[in-house]
């Protein structure tokens, strides 16, 4: 499938079945796994088939190398609220995550014309919290101990960006 969007150093394209194994490896990387709910092969397959889910691979624009993925949930949401379910970027510190967040914002507000983009971030994920805040996301609350990871429970910060925030940011 072709590119959905190019933004800065990255390209978003629709995920294909053949990508799933690599995406699972990205998720299981120790730099990513503590901060996300890991999905099985079957969950990724279901996401690709579901019209309510945007499942995208992130590639470097110049090399075409796969560097991560994005999952958006709520494409059919009547309230025009889109969940930024997942972002996984393997190459840290190169601006690829920031460009991916900006591409998702552009897709949400300029292409889909949605009203609200929201996400949950693990309270200990300082890098992600800083990125989202710098991109205009506002903290709305905390889901206390809402994510189970092994024998412990992690709290999640809910952050959101409204269409009006996007146009003024």
C-alpha positions in Angstrom: 0.0 0.0 0.0 1.1 3.5 -0.6 2.0 6.3 1.8 -0.8 7.8 3.8 1.2 10.8 4.7 4.8 12.2 4.7 5.8 14.5 7.4 9.4 15.7 7.9 11.7 12.7 8.3 8.9 10.1 8.3 6.3 8.5 6.1 3.1 6.8 7.5 1.8 3.9 5.4 -0.9 1.4 6.0 0.3 -1.7 7.8 0.4 -4.9 5.8 0.2 -8.5 7.1 3.9 -9.0 6.3 4.8 -6.2 8.6 3.3 -7.6 11.8 6.3 -9.8 12.9 8.6 -6.7 12.8 6.1 -4.6 14.7 5.8 -7.1 17.4 9.7 -7.2 17.7 9.6 -3.4 18.0 7.0 -3.6 20.8 9.0 -6.2 22.7 12.2 -4.2 22.6 13.2 -3.3 26.2 13.1 0.4 25.3 9.4 0.2 24.4 7.8 -2.8 26.2 7.5 -1.1 29.7 5.3 1.6 28.3 2.8 -0.2 26.1 0.2 -3.0 26.2 1.8 -5.6 24.0 -0.4 -7.0 21.2 -0.4 -10.5 19.8 -0.1 -11.2 16.1 -3.9 -11.9 16.1 -4.6 -8.5 17.7 -2.5 -6.7 15.1 -4.3 -8.7 12.3 -7.7 -7.7 13.7 -6.6 -4.1 13.9 -5.5 -4.0 10.3 -9.0 -5.4 9.2 -11.0 -3.2 11.5 -12.5 -0.1 9.8 -12.5 1.7 13.2 -8.7 1.3 13.5 -5.9 3.1 11.7 -2.9 0.9 11.8 0.2 2.5 10.2 3.9 1.6 9.8 6.3 4.5 10.3 9.3 4.5 7.8 12.2 6.9 7.5 11.4 9.1 4.5 14.9 8.9 3.0 15.8 5.2 3.5 12.4 3.7 3.5 13.5 1.7 6.6 10.7 0.7 9.0 11.2 2.4 12.3 8.0 1.9 14.1 4.2 2.0 14.0 1.1 3.9 15.1 -2.4 2.7 16.0 -5.4 5.0 16.1 -8.7 3.8 17.4 -12.1 5.5 16.8 -12.2 6.3 13.1 -15.9 5.7 13.2 -16.4 7.7 16.4 -19.6 9.8 16.1 -18.2 12.3 18.7 -15.1 12.9 16.5 -12.8 11.7 19.3 -9.8 9.7 18.1 -7.6 7.6 20.5 -3.9 7.8 19.8 -3.6 4.2 21.0 0.0 3.4 20.3 3.2 4.9 19.0 6.4 2.8 18.9 9.6 4.3 17.5 12.8 2.3 17.5 15.3 5.0 16.7 15.2 7.4 19.7 16.7 10.9 19.7 16.4 11.6 15.9 13.2 13.5 15.9 11.3 10.6 14.3 8.8 10.4 17.2 8.1 14.1 17.1 7.5 14.0 13.3 5.2 11.0 13.8 3.2 12.8 16.5 2.9 15.8 14.2 1.8 13.6 11.3 -0.9 12.0 13.5 -2.1 15.5 14.5 -2.2 16.6 10.9 -4.1 13.5 9.9 -6.5 13.8 12.8 -7.4 17.5 12.4 -6.7 18.3 8.8 -7.7 15.1 6.9 -10.2 13.4 9.2 -11.5 16.7 10.6 -11.9 15.3 14.1 -12.5 17.4 17.2 -10.3 15.6 19.8 -7.2 13.5 19.8 -6.4 11.8 23.1 -4.0 9.3 24.5 -2.8 7.6 27.7 0.8 7.6 28.7 2.4 5.6 31.6 3.3 8.0 34.4 6.9 6.9 34.4 7.4 7.6 30.7 9.0 11.0 31.1 10.3 11.2 27.5 6.8 10.7 26.0 5.1 13.0 28.5 7.5 15.8 27.6 7.0 15.2 23.9 3.2 15.2 24.1 3.2 18.4 26.3 5.5 20.2 23.9 3.1 19.2 21.1 0.2 20.9 22.8 -1.4 17.9 24.6 -3.0 18.8 27.9 -3.2 16.5 30.9 -6.8 15.7 31.7 -6.4 13.3 34.6 -5.0 10.0 35.8 -6.3 6.5 35.4 -4.8 5.1 38.6 -3.2 1.6 38.3 -5.2 1.0 35.1 -2.6 -1.0 33.2 -1.4 -4.4 34.4 2.2 -5.4 33.7 3.1 -8.7 35.1 2.4 -8.6 38.9 2.2 -4.8 39.1 -0.2 -2.1 38.0 0.8 1.2 36.3 -1.0 4.5 36.4 -1.8 6.3 33.1 -2.0 10.0 32.4 -4.8 11.0 30.0 -3.7 13.7 27.7 -5.7 15.3 24.8 -5.5 17.9 22.1 -8.5 19.7 20.7 -8.9 20.9 17.2 -8.8 24.5 18.5 -5.6 23.8 20.3 -4.1 22.3 17.2 -4.8 25.4 15.1 -3.4 27.7 17.7 -0.3 25.6 18.5 
